[in-house]
Amino acid sequence: MNAKDEVIEVNSESYFNEKLNYWLNRLTSNDVKLIFQKCFGLSISSIKADPTICQWDQIDPSYGPSARFDQKIDFAKELCVIIELKIGSEATVGQLKRYLTYLKEMEYKQGYVILLSRNELASEKLGYDLLKRDHSNLLFATWKQFESKLTELFKNELLESAKQSTEHFLYLLSFLTDIKKRSERLIIQPAPVHMNPTEYIKSLVPAPPPKKKGAFLVWRDRDQFWNDLLGYLTKHSGRSSFSAFRFDFYEYLVRWAFHEKHVYLDIYEDKNYEYIYNYFITNIYPHKGKLPSALISELYYRFLLLRKNEVLTTQYHRVFFRQVGKLWYIYVIEKDFKGSNIPYLRCHELNFG
């Protein structure tokens, strides 16, 4: 399969764990050693043993359940490298301590723990400073640094392994390090397959009121929010009924709140930019702190939360989500809509400003 044809789960640590392990297993022993030296700065030129790439997310049965590793590479007892992959969160101090203790108690001649994070400031997390002071074998690297150094090795033809596997892996890494590429991949999705909205709505149940009540920014309640949003969206798009890709719709919502309501919705709660869109980063994020703001999770639980089997009835529309394969779509259907041909709306193509 061509790497460009794969479904890229850009925010899944499990996905990248699996792919990193797959790639490591297709490298020669010399290449594994070279990559650890050049990409992570390990002094392992004296290591004679060949690497054993352990299965990803593996538990060492000789040590117990606490010895579970994202990636563990053994060079017999000469060296052990433990890699902790982080994309949407950060490792706990206790987690890193357990890895460091494991290396000592298993009596490896050399051992390293590498935290591979998307966050450039990960190494400054409170508590890491003390670990770094006491453990010189605790290392930090970003996905961007890894990609940059691996690309250099690849372009200079310093790797002896087959090129295709590393080409594919570098392509995957670009989704963690290239905002524009990830943005384009996330929002360009196919239209959902045909369905009869009238019959589908009959299978749904009315959405109950949200658990949280009370005024939220400029919206008094759920009905006011949806009528406000859909009133602008249907006028802006010229379509009174439509389906749209879920995250494409969320991006439109953020742009609408920013441009029309002068509200900043922070969609990145963990500050690791889980669903990064180029427009958001370029145009909206720089205004953080200058406008009334809220987390989109708050907005979600107040106004956007609809279950798979629920339909929300607004003043003019019925709104529901529908899963098609692994993708989710939002449907906005006018109350008196009689047809079956629902236009697919690419919300990211609707310009603002």
C-alpha positions in Angstrom: 0.0 0.0 0.0 1.3 3.5 -0.8 1.7 5.6 2.3 -0.4 8.3 0.8 -3.3 5.9 0.5 -3.4 5.0 4.2 -5.8 6.4 6.7 -3.8 8.7 8.9 -4.9 8.7 12.5 -2.8 11.8 13.2 -3.7 12.0 16.9 -3.3 8.4 17.9 -0.3 7.4 20.0 -1.2 3.8 19.4 -1.1 4.3 15.6 2.4 5.9 15.7 3.6 3.3 18.2 2.7 0.5 15.8 4.2 2.3 12.8 7.4 3.2 14.6 7.8 -0.5 15.6 7.0 -1.7 12.1 9.7 0.6 10.7 12.3 -0.3 13.3 11.8 -3.9 12.5 12.7 -3.3 8.8 16.0 -1.5 9.5 19.4 -3.2 9.6 21.2 -3.5 12.9 23.7 -0.9 11.6 20.9 1.6 10.8 19.3 1.2 14.2 22.5 2.0 15.9 23.2 4.9 13.5 19.7 6.4 14.0 20.1 6.3 17.8 23.5 8.0 17.5 22.6 10.7 15.0 18.9 11.4 15.9 19.1 11.0 19.7 22.8 11.6 20.5 23.4 8.2 22.2 27.0 7.1 22.6 26.7 3.5 21.5 29.6 3.1 19.1 31.2 0.4 21.3 28.0 -1.7 21.4 28.7 -5.1 19.7 25.3 -6.8 20.2 22.6 -6.5 17.5 19.3 -4.8 18.5 16.2 -6.7 19.4 13.1 -4.7 18.7 10.5 -5.7 21.3 6.9 -5.7 20.4 5.4 -2.2 20.9 3.4 -1.7 24.1 5.0 -4.8 25.5 5.2 -5.8 29.2 8.4 -7.4 30.5 7.0 -10.5 32.2 10.1 -10.9 34.3 9.5 -7.6 36.0 5.7 -7.2 36.2 2.9 -5.0 35.0 4.7 -1.8 35.7 7.2 -2.6 33.0 5.1 -1.8 30.0 6.9 0.2 27.3 5.8 2.0 24.2 9.0 0.9 22.5 11.9 -1.1 24.0 15.1 -2.0 22.1 17.6 -4.4 23.7 21.2 -4.9 22.7 21.5 -8.0 24.9 22.7 -6.8 28.3 25.0 -4.2 26.8 22.3 -1.6 26.2 18.5 -1.0 26.6 16.7 2.0 25.1 13.1 2.7 26.2 11.1 5.2 24.1 8.0 6.9 25.5 5.9 8.4 22.7 3.7 11.3 23.4 1.3 13.1 21.0 -1.8 14.3 22.9 -0.4 14.4 26.5 2.8 14.2 28.4 4.3 11.4 30.5 4.0 11.5 34.2 7.1 11.9 36.4 6.2 8.6 38.1 6.1 6.9 34.7 9.6 8.0 33.7 10.9 7.1 37.2 9.6 3.5 36.7 11.5 3.2 33.4 14.7 4.6 35.0 14.4 2.2 37.9 13.8 -0.7 35.6 17.0 0.0 33.7 19.0 0.0 36.9 17.4 -3.1 38.5 17.7 -5.1 35.3 21.4 -4.4 35.3 22.0 -3.2 31.8 25.5 -1.9 31.2 23.9 1.1 29.5 20.3 2.3 29.5 18.4 5.3 28.2 14.9 6.6 28.5 13.9 8.9 25.6 10.7 11.0 25.8 9.6 11.7 22.3 7.0 14.5 22.4 5.2 16.9 20.1 5.7 19.6 22.7 8.9 21.6 22.4 8.6 22.6 26.1 8.0 19.1 27.4 11.4 18.9 29.1 10.5 21.9 31.2 7.6 20.2 32.9 7.6 20.5 36.6 9.4 17.5 38.1 11.3 16.7 34.9 14.1 19.0 36.0 14.8 17.0 39.1 14.8 13.8 37.1 17.2 15.2 34.5 19.5 16.4 37.3 19.7 12.9 38.8 19.6 10.9 35.6 21.8 11.8 32.7 20.3 8.9 30.8 16.9 10.6 30.6 16.7 12.3 27.2 14.0 14.5 25.5 13.4 15.0 21.8 10.5 16.4 19.7 9.0 14.7 16.7 10.2 17.6 14.7 13.8 17.1 15.8 13.5 13.4 15.1 12.1 14.0 11.6 14.7 16.6 10.7 17.7 14.5 11.7 16.2 11.3 10.1 15.5 13.2 6.9 19.1 14.4 6.8 20.4 10.8 7.2 17.9 9.7 4.5 18.8 12.4 2.0 22.5 11.8 2.5 21.9 8.1 1.7 23.6 7.1 5.0 21.0 4.3 5.7 21.6 0.9 4.2 18.1 -0.4 4.7 15.5 -0.4 1.9 14.4 3.2 1.1 10.7 2.6 0.8 10.0 1.8 4.5 11.8 5.0 5.7 10.1 7.1 3.0 6.7 5.9 4.3 7.7 6.6 7.9 8.9 10.1 7.2 5.6 10.8 5.4 3.8 9.8 8.6 6.1 12.0 10.7 5.2 15.0 8.6 1.7 14.8 9.9 3.0 15.4 13.4 5.3 18.2 12.4 3.6 20.0 9.5 0.5 22.0 10.5 -0.6 22.8 6.9 -0.3 19.2 5.7 -2.2 17.9 8.7 -4.8 20.5 8.3 -5.4 19.7 4.7 -5.6 15.9 5.4 -8.0 16.4 8.2 -10.6 18.5 6.5 -10.7 17.1 3.0 -13.1 14.2 3.4 -15.5 12.4 1.1 -19.2 13.1 1.1 -21.2 10.4 3.0 -23.1 7.8 1.2 -26.8 8.4 0.3 -29.5 8.1 2.9 -33.2 9.0 3.4 -33.2 11.7 6.1 -36.9 11.3 6.8 -36.6 7.6 7.6 -33.3 8.1 9.4 -34.8 10.7 11.7 -37.6 8.3 12.6 -35.0 6.0 14.1 -33.7 8.7 16.4 -34.9 9.9 19.8 -35.2 13.6 20.9 -31.9 14.9 22.4 -32.4 15.7 26.1 -31.4 19.1 27.6 -27.7 19.4 28.3 -26.6 18.8 31.8 -25.1 22.2 32.3 -27.5 25.2 32.4 -27.2 28.9 32.5 -25.9 31.7 30.2 -22.7 30.9 28.4 -20.9 33.9 26.7 -23.5 35.4 24.3 -25.9 32.4 24.2 -28.6 32.0 26.8 -29.4 28.4 26.0 -29.0 25.6 23.5 -31.8 26.7 21.2 -30.4 30.3 21.0 -27.0 28.9 20.2 -28.1 26.6 17.4 -30.6 29.1 15.9 -27.8 31.7 15.9 -25.2 29.4 14.3 -27.5 27.7 11.8 -29.1 31.0 10.8 -25.7 32.4 9.8 -24.4 29.2 8.3 -27.4 28.5 6.1 -27.3 32.2 4.9 -23.6 32.1 4.4 -23.6 28.9 2.4 -26.9 29.4 0.6 -28.0 25.9 1.6 -30.9 25.4 4.0 -30.2 21.6 4.4 -26.8 19.9 4.2 -24.4 17.3 5.7 -20.8 18.2 6.6 -17.7 16.5 7.9 -17.7 16.8 11.7 -14.3 18.4 12.3 -14.8 20.6 9.2 -18.0 21.8 10.9 -16.2 22.5 14.1 -13.6 24.5 12.4 -16.3 26.6 10.8 -17.9 27.1 14.2 -14.6 28.4 15.6 -14.2 30.8 12.7 -17.8 32.0 13.1 -17.4 32.6 16.8 -14.2 34.5 16.2 -15.3 36.6 13.2 -19.0 37.1 13.9 -19.2 36.9 17.7 -15.7 38.1 18.6 -15.2 35.1 20.9 -12.1 33.1 21.1 -12.8 29.3 21.5 -9.6 27.5 22.5 -10.0 24.1 20.9 -6.6 22.8 22.2 -7.1 22.1 25.9 -3.8 20.2 26.4 -1.9 22.8 24.3 -0.6 20.0 22.1 -2.9 21.1 19.2 -4.9 17.9 18.7 -7.0 19.1 15.8 -4.8 21.6 14.1 -6.1 23.6 11.3 -3.9 26.0 9.4 -6.5 28.7 9.4 -7.0 28.6 13.1 -3.3 28.8 13.9 -2.6 31.5 11.3 -5.6 33.8 12.0 -7.2 33.1 15.3 -4.7 31.7 17.7 -2.6 34.9 17.7 -5.6 36.7 19.3 -5.7 34.5 22.3 -6.0 36.7 25.4 -7.5 39.6 23.5 -11.1 38.4 23.3 -13.6 36.7 25.6 -12.6 33.1 25.5 -13.7 29.6 26.4 -12.7 26.0 25.8 -14.6 24.3 23.0 -15.2 21.3 25.4 -17.4 23.6 27.5 -19.3 24.6 24.3 -19.5 21.0 23.3 -21.1 19.8 26.5 -23.5 22.7 26.6 -24.6 22.9 23.0 -22.9 20.4 20.7 -23.2 17.1 22.5 -25.6 14.9 20.6 -25.5 11.1 20.9 -25.4 8.7 18.0 -29.1 7.9 18.4 -30.4 11.5 19.1 -31.8 14.3 17.0 -32.0 17.9 18.2 -35.0 20.0 17.0 -34.3 23.7 16.6 -36.5 26.6 15.5 -36.1 25.7 11.8 -34.0 22.5 11.6 -33.3 19.0 12.9 -29.7 18.3 13.7 -28.0 14.9 14.2 -24.7 13.2 13.8 -24.2 10.1 11.7 -21.3 7.7 11.6 -20.2 6.4 8.2 -17.3 3.9 8.6 -14.8 5.6 10.9 -15.9 9.1 9.9 -18.6 11.2 11.5 -20.9 13.7 9.8 -23.3 16.3 11.0 -26.7 16.7 9.3 -28.7 19.9 9.3 -32.2 19.2 7.8 -34.9 21.9 7.5 -38.1 20.8 9.2 -40.2 20.8 6.0 -37.5 19.1 4.0 -39.1 16.4 1.7 -36.3 15.3 -0.6 -33.6 12.7 -0.2 -30.7 14.4 -2.0 -28.8 16.2 0.8 -26.0 18.4 -0.5 -22.5 17.9 1.1 -21.2 21.2 2.4 -17.4 21.7 2.7 -17.4 24.3 5.5 -13.7 25.0 5.2 -14.3 26.5 1.8 -16.6 29.2 3.3 -14.5 32.3 3.7 -14.6 34.9 6.4 -13.5 38.5 6.8 
